[in-house]
Amino acid sequence: EPTLDSREELRKQFCLFLGFFIVLPLGLLRNMSSIAFFAYFSSGFYVIFIAVVIYRSALNGLFNFEWIHEIDLFIPSGIFKVLPIFALAYTCQSQLFIIYASMDNPPITRIRSIMVRMISIVGAVYALIGVLGYSMFKSDIKGNMLLNYESDFLLKMIKFGFALSVVVGFPLMIYPCRQ
């Protein structure tokens, strides 16, 4: 069994490896369409993640609605717990420039329509995951809902999917800065 220090050291080395040999080369690509496949993978992964959360919530009493009586509508100490989630939810706006540049003479109404649909989808996913997480864990839910689950193979695959999504998403996020 590795010690905590050796696991932390291994984690640091792995993050450095990922940063220098995967994220950096992807971030320096001139044409982002070459990593479009990974964007599709990320979308598919999020659909699987939502299905897993729905399934586990249903097993834990989602549809008996007993959890509704235990709802705390506002917990002031939780503001700083959810602030990073709200900040991350709005980072998709930098992707608008990539979408706009990839279209041939796009009218403003089409861009507005795309934005409304994407923000609606992201908002619906956040709301759905929030309600499902709250129905299972009530006010004991952690900022990272995955920390509430017991570690099993499926949870490890979900964490891997999130990590891959972030690794591939980062070059897309910094692309407007490079332009």
C-alpha positions as CSV (number, residue, x, y, z in Angstrom):
1,E,0.0,0.0,0.0
2,P,1.6,3.3,-1.1
3,T,1.9,6.0,1.6
4,L,0.1,9.3,1.4
5,D,3.3,11.2,0.6
6,S,4.2,8.8,-2.3
7,R,0.7,9.1,-3.7
8,E,0.9,12.9,-3.6
9,E,4.3,12.8,-5.3
10,L,3.0,10.4,-8.0
11,R,0.0,12.7,-8.4
12,K,2.2,15.8,-8.9
13,Q,4.4,13.9,-11.4
14,F,1.3,12.7,-13.3
15,C,-0.1,16.3,-13.5
16,L,3.2,17.6,-14.8
17,F,3.3,14.9,-17.4
18,L,-0.2,15.6,-18.5
19,G,0.4,19.3,-18.6
20,F,3.6,19.2,-20.6
21,F,3.0,16.2,-22.9
22,I,-0.8,16.4,-23.6
23,V,-2.3,19.7,-22.6
24,L,0.5,21.9,-23.9
25,P,0.7,20.3,-27.4
26,L,-3.1,20.4,-27.7
27,G,-3.1,24.0,-26.6
28,L,-0.6,24.9,-29.3
29,L,-2.6,23.5,-32.2
30,R,-3.5,26.0,-34.8
31,N,-6.7,24.3,-35.8
32,M,-9.0,23.2,-33.0
33,S,-11.1,21.1,-35.3
34,S,-8.6,18.3,-34.9
35,I,-9.7,17.7,-31.3
36,A,-13.4,18.0,-32.1
37,F,-13.7,14.2,-31.6
38,F,-12.8,14.7,-27.9
39,A,-15.6,17.3,-27.6
40,Y,-18.1,14.6,-28.8
41,F,-16.6,12.2,-26.3
42,S,-17.1,14.7,-23.5
43,S,-20.7,15.2,-24.5
44,G,-21.3,11.4,-24.5
45,F,-19.5,11.1,-21.2
46,Y,-21.8,13.7,-19.6
47,V,-24.9,11.8,-20.9
48,I,-23.6,8.6,-19.3
49,F,-22.8,10.5,-16.1
50,I,-26.3,11.9,-15.9
51,A,-27.8,8.4,-16.6
52,V,-25.7,7.0,-13.7
53,V,-26.8,9.7,-11.3
54,I,-30.4,9.3,-12.3
55,Y,-30.2,5.5,-11.8
56,R,-28.5,5.8,-8.4
57,S,-30.9,8.5,-7.3
58,A,-33.8,6.3,-8.3
59,L,-32.4,3.4,-6.2
60,N,-32.0,5.8,-3.2
61,G,-35.6,7.0,-3.0
62,L,-35.9,9.8,-5.6
63,F,-39.4,8.9,-6.5
64,N,-40.8,8.4,-3.0
65,F,-40.3,12.2,-2.4
66,E,-39.6,11.8,1.3
67,W,-36.5,13.9,0.8
68,I,-38.6,17.0,0.0
69,H,-39.4,17.4,3.7
70,E,-35.7,17.7,4.5
71,I,-34.9,20.6,2.0
72,D,-33.0,23.6,3.3
73,L,-33.7,26.3,0.7
74,F,-30.9,28.6,1.7
75,I,-27.8,27.9,3.7
76,P,-25.6,31.0,3.9
77,S,-22.4,29.0,4.7
78,G,-22.9,27.2,1.4
79,I,-22.4,30.2,-0.8
80,F,-18.6,29.8,-1.0
81,K,-19.1,26.1,-1.6
82,V,-21.1,26.6,-4.8
83,L,-19.4,29.8,-6.1
84,P,-16.8,27.8,-8.1
85,I,-19.7,25.8,-9.7
86,F,-21.4,29.0,-10.9
87,A,-18.1,30.4,-12.1
88,L,-17.3,27.3,-14.1
89,A,-20.8,27.2,-15.6
90,Y,-20.3,30.5,-17.3
91,T,-16.9,29.7,-18.8
92,C,-18.5,28.4,-21.9
93,Q,-18.9,31.9,-23.2
94,S,-15.3,32.0,-24.4
95,Q,-16.2,29.2,-26.7
96,L,-18.5,31.5,-28.6
97,F,-15.7,32.9,-30.6
98,I,-14.5,29.5,-31.8
99,I,-18.1,28.6,-32.9
100,Y,-18.5,32.0,-34.6
101,A,-15.2,31.7,-36.5
102,S,-16.0,28.2,-37.7
103,M,-19.3,29.3,-39.4
104,D,-19.5,30.9,-42.8
105,N,-21.1,34.4,-42.5
106,P,-23.2,33.5,-39.5
107,P,-26.2,35.9,-38.8
108,I,-26.4,37.3,-35.3
109,T,-29.8,35.6,-34.8
110,R,-28.2,32.2,-35.5
111,I,-25.5,32.8,-32.9
112,R,-28.0,34.0,-30.4
113,S,-30.1,30.9,-31.0
114,I,-27.1,28.7,-30.5
115,M,-26.2,30.5,-27.3
116,V,-29.7,30.3,-25.8
117,R,-29.9,26.6,-26.6
118,M,-26.4,25.8,-25.1
119,I,-27.0,27.9,-21.9
120,S,-30.4,26.2,-21.5
121,I,-28.9,22.8,-21.8
122,V,-26.1,23.6,-19.4
123,G,-28.5,25.1,-16.9
124,A,-30.9,22.1,-17.2
125,V,-28.0,19.7,-16.6
126,Y,-26.8,21.7,-13.5
127,A,-30.3,21.9,-12.1
128,L,-31.0,18.1,-12.7
129,I,-27.7,17.0,-11.1
130,G,-28.3,19.4,-8.2
131,V,-31.8,18.1,-7.5
132,L,-30.7,14.4,-7.9
133,G,-27.7,15.0,-5.6
134,Y,-29.8,16.7,-3.0
135,S,-32.4,14.0,-3.1
136,M,-29.7,11.4,-2.3
137,F,-27.5,13.2,0.1
138,K,-29.7,16.0,1.5
139,S,-27.6,18.7,3.2
140,D,-24.7,16.4,3.7
141,I,-23.8,16.7,0.0
142,K,-20.2,17.8,-0.6
143,G,-19.1,20.5,-3.1
144,N,-17.9,17.7,-5.4
145,M,-20.9,15.3,-5.5
146,L,-18.6,12.4,-6.6
147,L,-17.0,12.5,-3.1
148,N,-20.3,11.4,-1.6
149,Y,-20.3,8.1,-3.5
150,E,-18.5,5.0,-2.4
151,S,-15.4,4.4,-4.6
152,D,-16.1,1.6,-7.2
153,F,-15.1,0.9,-10.8
154,L,-17.9,3.0,-12.2
155,L,-17.0,6.0,-10.1
156,K,-13.4,5.7,-11.2
157,M,-14.5,5.7,-14.8
158,I,-16.6,8.8,-14.2
159,K,-13.6,10.6,-12.6
160,F,-11.4,9.5,-15.5
161,G,-14.0,10.9,-17.9
162,F,-14.1,14.2,-16.0
163,A,-10.3,14.4,-16.1
164,L,-10.2,13.7,-19.8
165,S,-12.9,16.3,-20.4
166,V,-10.9,18.9,-18.5
167,V,-7.6,17.9,-20.2
168,V,-9.1,18.3,-23.7
169,G,-11.4,21.2,-22.7
170,F,-8.5,23.4,-21.5
171,P,-6.9,23.9,-24.9
172,L,-10.4,24.9,-26.2
173,M,-10.8,27.4,-23.3
174,I,-7.4,29.1,-23.9
175,Y,-7.8,29.2,-27.7
176,P,-9.5,32.7,-27.7
177,C,-6.6,34.0,-25.6
178,R,-4.1,32.8,-28.2
179,Q,-6.0,34.6,-30.9
